[in-house]
Amino acid sequence: MAFLRRLSIRSQLLILAVSTVLVILVIVYHTYSTMSAMVTRNHEEYVQQTVSEIKRNVTSNKDVLFRLMQTISYNADVQTYLIEQNPITRFEMFRKLNVMISNQRELKDGILDIVISGDNGFSVDINGGSPYAADLKSMLPGKVNAYYAGMQQFGTLYGSATGLVFATTISYVQQGESFNKKLGTLFFIVDPKALVGEKDYNSKQTNTQIYLLDRSNKIITSNTSSETGGQGPELKTEAAAGGNQNVMWQGKKYVSQTVRIPDMDASIVSVAPKDELLRDLLVLRRQELIILAVGLLILAIPFTVIINNILRPLKKMIFFMTSVSREDNLKFSKRISLKGYMEISMMADEFNSMLDEIERLSHKLLETNTRLYGTELERQKSELAFLRSQINPHFLYNTLEVITGIAAVEGQDKIKKMTRSLSSIFRYSVKGAEAIELGQEIQMIKSYVQIQQIRFTDRFTVHYSFTDEALRHIVPKMILQPLVENAVYHGIETTLRPCRLEIEGFIDEGGALIVDVRDDGVGIDAERLEEIRLMLSEPRSGFDDPEGWQSIGLVNVNNRIRLMFGEEYGMRIDSTDGQGTHIRLRIGQRRDYTNVQSIDRG
């Protein structure tokens, strides 16, 4: 969702529109898939019912043929005829057998011929099929019982070019030496259509083709115009779904089912063109997509209008706000008028009200600044008059030098050191540039510390540690004196034990100057330390602090550094009550000083 919030309103609306279209397409696809599955399932049930009926008919007709063949093969006259050697007796039996097999033929429609072929070279038939006996025997694997031998071409003998051949081995069943001896073979030549029945299995709606195929994939019969004996369909299976298989045949996709008939090693194959099967659904899907496309085109008009009604006023508003922000802050005379939705108009009115308020406050601020500027001018005039009334600094320098000379003559070394140091501090504070090298600031600090050590009778020691790079760094004048004074008066003076003052400086990795002032004096309690830190974090002078005598100098130093170098620089103070105080200054680099005082270290 965070990603969407970063997009424009137009992009979000377009995403919403595309998402809506995708949802509709998913619904259409799901509906089509569901209906397709229903149609396919109904077709599968219809085909299964039809194929089951065909299978029952084939099995039933084959059983009838099997019983007829058993009746003939076990007939005593048939077996006697096949072993009889007397020609006269065999001739009389021939007529009798001819009548018997003719009667058996009448029991089942579709039997084209019945042939009894003896191994002794004698045969009996109804319609002249005996000449084919030798070829028919070659189709048998050995002793068989109601075995489907295959198809045979009989020309115009039976009015049908192709007939199905079923065979049963005739074995002698009488007790004796010839028991179970093979006497010959019984052949039934059957019309292929008689095996299935006369019912029409055409499906006009789906053009389903049903084939009864033998073990050699030859067509026994079908509901198509394919000839009996022709080659059955060569199907290439792609995928299976339920009882159906998706197959490729003649370059098209079909839905196929296959049912085996083990009794005669045959199969029933149904194939239906997938396009025909789903023809109505494809038309329905095409119509739905057309309706969806037309609907989207119609909806695009109000959608575009709504987007423009939203975005055009917003763009105008943004352009107006940008132009206002680029002008003088005191010129807010322009106002905006937007025509659009109620929320857009309300936003424009609120923005105009805000501009009115800014203009009013700007005029008020200008008037206040004018009064403050006049007050500041009066204050500076007063200070100038006050300074003019002060004693000439040169007079003070000369007076201190005279005191130093007298102290030297009288042998008062401490007075000489103190006056000389005080003279250096006074001269440093009122003369020279506003920015100096840290080395010169340290020389002034040494003079100040020398006075304090004489004053406190060497009650504390001082340790200085500065890198050469740090001593060359430019700092504001008098930036360290308040810190050292704070350490002496508030950290060292209030304790009677010997203390140590450390003043160190170096340059950090970012190029900033780091100055540390540490003392091991009385320290600051936690509550007072938190108050000082709060004053340092706010732009205030410290004069409103009830104990400002301790914090004014620190606050002023911190404010000077922040004003000159930025908010990331300034002061940090750490202290532990009874153990001492550590103040760290972090000072940046400024290249805009035009008058910088340096020190000669030669």
SVG drawing of the C-alpha trace seen along z (x, -y; Angstrom):
<svg xmlns="http://www.w3.org/2000/svg" viewBox="-34 -60 98 157">
<polyline fill="none" stroke="black" stroke-width="0.4" points="0.0,0.0 2.9,-2.3 3.9,-1.8 0.4,-2.9 0.6,-6.1 3.7,-7.2 1.8,-7.0 -0.2,-9.8 -4.0,-9.8 -4.1,-9.1 -1.9,-6.0 -4.0,-4.7 -7.3,-5.2 -5.8,-3.4 -4.7,-0.6 -8.2,-0.4 -9.7,-0.3 -7.2,2.4 -7.9,4.5 -11.7,4.2 -11.2,5.4 -9.0,8.3 -11.6,9.4 -14.3,9.4 -12.1,11.4 -11.4,13.9 -15.1,14.2 -15.8,14.8 -13.0,17.3 -14.2,19.1 -17.8,19.2 -16.5,20.5 -14.4,23.2 -17.2,24.3 -19.7,24.6 -17.0,26.3 -16.5,28.8 -20.3,29.4 -20.6,29.9 -17.6,32.2 -19.0,34.1 -22.5,34.5 -20.8,35.6 -18.7,38.1 -21.8,39.5 -23.6,39.7 -20.7,41.4 -20.2,43.8 -23.9,44.8 -23.7,45.3 -20.5,47.2 -21.8,49.4 -24.9,50.2 -22.7,51.0 -20.5,53.2 -23.6,55.0 -24.8,55.6 -21.5,56.9 -21.1,59.2 -24.7,60.4 -24.4,61.1 -21.1,62.8 -22.6,65.0 -25.4,66.0 -22.8,66.9 -20.8,68.8 -23.8,70.9 -24.7,71.6 -21.1,72.6 -21.0,74.9 -24.3,76.5 -22.9,77.2 -19.4,78.3 -20.7,80.8 -23.4,82.1 -23.0,86.0 -23.9,85.8 -21.2,83.2 -18.5,85.2 -19.6,88.5 -19.5,86.7 -15.9,85.6 -14.7,89.1 -17.0,91.1 -15.0,92.7 -17.9,94.2 -18.7,91.7 -22.4,92.7 -23.0,92.4 -21.1,89.1 -23.2,87.8 -26.5,88.6 -25.1,86.9 -24.1,83.9 -27.7,83.0 -28.7,83.6 -26.0,81.3 -26.8,78.6 -30.3,78.5 -29.1,78.4 -26.7,75.5 -29.3,73.6 -31.7,73.9 -29.0,72.7 -28.3,69.7 -31.9,68.7 -31.6,68.3 -29.4,65.2 -29.6,62.4 -26.4,61.2 -24.8,64.7 -23.6,64.6 -22.3,68.2 -21.5,71.2 -18.6,73.3 -17.6,76.8 -14.1,77.5 -12.8,81.0 -9.2,82.0 -10.0,84.9 -10.6,82.4 -14.4,82.5 -16.4,79.4 -20.0,78.1 -21.2,74.6 -24.4,72.6 -23.5,69.9 -20.3,71.2 -17.7,70.1 -15.8,73.4 -13.2,72.2 -12.0,69.7 -11.5,72.4 -7.8,72.7 -7.2,69.0 -9.5,68.8 -7.5,71.6 -4.3,69.7 -5.8,66.9 -6.1,69.2 -3.4,69.6 -4.3,73.2 -7.2,74.8 -9.8,72.1 -13.3,71.8 -15.5,69.0 -12.4,67.2 -12.6,63.9 -10.2,64.6 -10.4,61.3 -11.8,59.8 -11.8,61.4 -12.5,60.0 -15.1,62.1 -15.7,60.0 -19.3,60.2 -20.0,63.6 -22.3,62.3 -23.2,58.9 -20.7,57.4 -17.0,57.2 -16.0,57.8 -17.1,60.3 -16.1,61.1 -14.8,64.6 -15.4,66.5 -13.9,69.9 -14.2,72.9 -12.1,76.1 -14.2,79.2 -12.9,82.0 -14.2,85.6 -16.2,85.9 -17.1,89.6 -15.2,92.0 -12.6,94.1 -9.2,93.8 -10.2,90.6 -11.5,88.8 -10.6,85.1 -9.0,85.5 -9.2,82.4 -11.6,83.2 -11.9,79.8 -12.9,76.2 -16.3,74.5 -16.4,71.0 -19.1,68.3 -18.9,65.5 -20.9,62.6 -22.0,59.2 -20.1,56.6 -23.2,54.5 -25.0,57.5 -22.5,57.5 -23.5,54.1 -27.2,54.0 -29.3,51.7 -29.6,48.8 -28.3,45.4 -25.6,44.0 -25.0,40.8 -24.8,37.6 -25.7,34.7 -24.9,32.1 -21.3,33.0 -20.5,35.1 -19.2,37.9 -17.6,40.7 -17.8,44.2 -15.6,47.0 -15.7,50.7 -12.1,51.8 -10.5,55.2 -7.1,56.1 -5.4,54.8 -7.1,51.4 -9.3,52.2 -12.8,50.9 -15.5,53.5 -18.3,51.0 -18.8,47.3 -21.4,44.6 -19.4,42.8 -19.0,43.3 -15.8,45.2 -15.7,48.6 -15.5,51.8 -12.0,53.1 -10.5,49.7 -7.8,48.4 -9.1,47.0 -8.1,43.6 -4.5,43.1 -4.8,41.0 -2.0,39.2 -2.8,38.7 -2.1,35.2 -3.8,35.3 -6.4,37.2 -9.2,35.6 -11.6,37.9 -12.7,40.6 -11.8,38.5 -8.5,38.1 -7.5,35.1 -6.0,36.4 -4.7,35.1 -6.1,36.6 -5.7,35.3 -4.3,32.0 -7.3,31.3 -8.0,31.7 -10.5,34.3 -12.0,35.7 -11.7,39.5 -12.9,42.5 -11.8,46.1 -13.5,49.2 -11.9,52.7 -13.9,55.8 -11.7,58.7 -13.9,61.5 -12.9,60.7 -9.8,58.6 -11.5,55.5 -12.2,52.0 -14.8,49.3 -13.3,45.8 -15.3,42.6 -13.9,39.3 -15.6,35.9 -14.1,32.7 -13.4,30.4 -14.4,27.3 -17.7,28.9 -18.2,30.1 -17.7,26.6 -19.1,24.8 -22.0,23.1 -19.7,22.1 -17.2,20.6 -19.9,18.5 -21.1,17.5 -17.6,16.6 -17.0,14.5 -20.2,12.6 -19.3,12.0 -15.9,10.6 -17.5,8.4 -20.0,7.1 -17.2,6.5 -15.1,4.6 -18.1,2.4 -18.9,1.9 -15.3,0.8 -15.4,-1.6 -18.6,-3.1 -17.3,-3.3 -14.0,-4.9 -15.9,-8.1 -17.3,-8.9 -14.0,-7.5 -12.0,-10.0 -14.3,-12.8 -14.2,-12.0 -10.3,-11.8 -10.1,-15.2 -12.6,-16.7 -10.4,-15.5 -6.9,-16.0 -7.4,-19.3 -8.3,-21.4 -5.6,-19.6 -2.9,-20.4 -4.1,-24.0 -3.9,-24.1 -0.4,-22.6 0.8,-25.1 -0.7,-28.0 0.9,-26.8 4.3,-26.5 4.1,-30.0 3.1,-31.4 6.1,-29.7 8.5,-31.2 7.4,-34.8 8.3,-37.3 6.9,-36.1 5.3,-39.5 3.3,-39.4 0.3,-37.2 -2.2,-39.3 -3.1,-36.4 -6.1,-34.1 -7.3,-30.9 -10.7,-30.0 -11.4,-26.3 -14.4,-24.7 -14.9,-21.1 -16.1,-18.8 -17.2,-20.1 -14.0,-19.0 -11.9,-20.8 -13.8,-24.0 -13.5,-23.7 -9.8,-23.1 -9.4,-26.3 -11.4,-28.4 -9.3,-27.1 -6.1,-27.9 -7.3,-31.4 -8.2,-31.9 -4.7,-30.7 -3.1,-33.3 -5.3,-36.0 -4.0,-35.0 -0.4,-34.9 -0.7,-38.3 -2.2,-39.7 0.5,-38.2 3.2,-39.3 2.1,-42.9 2.0,-42.6 5.5,-41.0 6.8,-43.8 5.4,-46.4 6.9,-44.6 10.3,-44.3 10.2,-48.0 9.6,-48.9 12.3,-46.5 14.8,-47.9 14.2,-51.4 14.6,-50.2 17.9,-48.5 19.2,-51.7 18.4,-53.6 20.2,-51.0 23.3,-51.1 23.4,-54.9 23.2,-54.5 26.1,-52.0 28.2,-54.2 27.7,-57.1 28.6,-54.9 31.7,-53.7 32.8,-57.2 32.5,-58.0 34.9,-55.1 38.5,-55.5 40.8,-55.3 42.1,-51.7 45.6,-53.0 45.5,-54.7 44.7,-51.3 47.5,-49.6 50.0,-52.2 48.8,-52.1 49.2,-48.3 52.7,-48.6 53.7,-51.2 52.4,-48.8 54.4,-46.0 57.6,-48.2 57.1,-49.2 56.6,-45.5 59.8,-44.6 61.7,-47.3 60.3,-46.4 60.9,-42.7 57.2,-41.7 57.3,-38.9 53.7,-37.8 52.3,-41.3 54.5,-41.6 53.1,-38.3 49.5,-39.1 49.6,-42.6 51.4,-41.4 49.0,-38.6 46.0,-40.9 47.4,-43.4 47.7,-40.6 44.1,-39.5 42.8,-43.0 44.7,-43.8 43.5,-40.5 39.9,-41.1 39.6,-44.6 41.9,-44.4 42.4,-42.2 40.0,-40.2 36.8,-38.4 38.3,-35.1 41.7,-33.8 43.8,-30.7 43.2,-28.4 46.9,-28.8 46.5,-32.4 43.3,-31.7 45.4,-29.2 48.0,-31.9 45.3,-34.1 44.0,-31.1 47.5,-30.5 47.6,-34.1 44.2,-33.8 45.2,-30.5 48.5,-32.0 46.5,-34.7 44.2,-32.1 47.1,-29.9 48.7,-32.8 45.3,-33.7 44.7,-30.2 48.3,-29.6 48.9,-26.9 46.0,-24.8 45.5,-23.2 47.7,-22.1 47.0,-22.6 47.8,-20.2 47.7,-21.3 47.6,-18.9 47.0,-20.1 47.9,-18.8 49.6,-21.2 46.6,-20.9 44.2,-21.9 46.3,-24.9 46.0,-26.3 42.2,-25.8 40.2,-29.1 37.9,-29.8 35.8,-32.7 37.7,-35.0 37.1,-34.4 35.4,-31.0 37.4,-29.1 37.8,-31.7 34.2,-31.2 34.7,-27.4 38.0,-27.7 36.5,-30.3 33.5,-28.0 35.9,-25.1 38.0,-27.3 35.2,-29.1 32.5,-26.3 34.6,-23.2 37.9,-23.9 37.4,-26.9 34.7,-25.2 36.9,-22.3 40.0,-22.5 41.8,-19.4 44.4,-19.8 42.7,-19.6 43.8,-19.1 42.6,-21.1 43.1,-19.5 42.7,-21.4 43.1,-19.4 42.3,-19.7 42.4,-17.7 40.8,-17.3 38.2,-14.5 37.6,-12.4 35.1,-14.8 37.5,-17.8 35.9,-19.4 37.9,-20.8 37.3,-19.0 38.3,-20.9 38.0,-19.2 38.0,-21.1 38.1,-18.7 38.4,-19.3 38.3,-16.9 36.5,-19.3 33.2,-19.2 31.1,-18.3 27.5,-19.0 24.5,-17.2 22.2,-15.3 19.2,-17.7 21.3,-20.8 23.2,-19.1 19.8,-18.3 18.8,-22.0 22.0,-23.1 21.6,-20.6 18.1,-21.8 19.3,-25.4 22.0,-24.4 19.5,-22.6 17.2,-25.7 18.0,-29.0 18.0,-31.1 20.5,-33.3 20.4,-31.9 19.3,-35.2 16.0,-33.7 17.9,-31.0 17.8,-31.7 21.4,-30.4 22.5,-32.2 25.9,-33.0 26.8,-29.4 25.2,-28.9 25.2,-32.3 28.8,-31.8 28.1,-28.2 24.9,-29.1 26.5,-32.1 29.5,-30.0 27.1,-27.3 24.9,-29.9 27.9,-31.6 29.2,-28.2 25.7,-27.2 25.1,-30.6 28.5,-30.6 28.9,-26.9 25.4,-25.3 23.2,-23.3 25.3,-20.1 28.1,-21.9 28.2,-23.3 28.8,-22.1 28.3,-18.9 28.6,-18.7 29.0,-15.7 29.5,-15.7 29.5,-13.5 28.7,-15.0 31.9,-14.9 34.1,-13.7 34.4,-16.5 33.1,-18.0 33.9,-17.4 32.9,-20.0 33.5,-19.2 33.3,-21.8 32.8,-20.8 33.7,-23.6 33.4,-23.5 35.3,-25.2 34.5,-28.6 36.1,-30.1 34.3,-33.4 36.4,-35.2 38.0,-38.3 40.1,-39.3 41.8,-36.4 44.5,-36.9 47.3,-34.3 50.1,-33.5 53.8,-33.2 55.2,-29.9 58.7,-30.4"/>
</svg>
